[in-house]
Amino acid sequence: MTGAESSRVGWPDVAKGICIILVVLWHVVTKVAIHIPGAGPVTDAWAMLNAQLLPLRIPLFFLVSGMFAARAVLGRDATSWRRRAGRLALLYVVWVLIQTFVLALTPDFDTARATDGWELLAQLTISPTNLWYLLALAAYLAIARLTRGLPTVAVLAVAFVIAAVAGAGVIPDLGNLWQLVQNLFFFLVGLRLRAVIERFTRSVGIGGALALAVVYVGALAAVAALGIRLLPGVWPALALVAVAFGVALSVLLDRRAGVVARPLRWIGRRTLPIYVLHMMPLAFVGAGLEAVGWRPTPVLEGIGPVVLTAVVIATCLAVHALLVRCGLGALFDPLRVTDRLGRGRRRTAEPRA
């Protein structure tokens, strides 16, 4: 382990590991499991459980991303945030194009894919695909930089109102645009309130984490019982409770459960290849199960999503390693190409002795 790795605070990587696993599990259940003929109550239970985690996985992901971006966005040097935003925007374009061609091989798979140039243009701009997280981060970095001189209270208040409106279902159904809009608040919370979050992590204990879990479950039950999910302000308030619980859980796992935290940290430092790749192996798995006419038993319905999630994550990491070994690492960092071109032009322009 390098010195940088040993001094790095562990809980944010634990949180990212939890989040990416939950993202893959969500797609395993909603894109494959529920579409298998013969799927029954066990699969329905998986779908319900995943739905209850919606306020947790993506908001927590963005909170941690905001914390990591604080120095680049709030510092004096504008190069760092621009580079990050440019890299993310290029990543989105590259992987939307790759995914469009690959998913054309599995036309029955339940996810958005462009079938013509206009649809592709929309997905690259106003109608984000399942890869929307990359586009959102690029936009959030720019917004955070532009508003860095404004008071934190004002910025977060406006962002909360935006999240409240988006969470109320007001935004037109344009792919994942609504998610891009409503999660800005949590990125800005992580960026603007990093010191507050760090103080919370130092003081959190088992009792506090259990209390937050109880509040989260109770809030979910109350929202469902009262039917107020689309009431403005309910979604971001519920997500704040979920995120507080997620942070507390990640801290406790990192502090007290090393056997669980170590693999989560390892995965949390490799979220990018899992995120950009996972929908493609999942599509082929779904097509394969359909082709062989597979029918699940209740036991397989119970363990299947967990096993398939692990298989998809392992496949993504293996494909990533293979692509890097084959010299295609620029697919995961397109700025490498522009950096090489820039260095080449500089060497060409240098006068020879």
Summary of the structure (lengths in Angstrom):
residues: 353
radius of gyration: 21.1
end to end distance: 43.2
largest distance: 78.9
contacts: 1095
relative contact order: 0.16
helix: 77%
strand: 0%
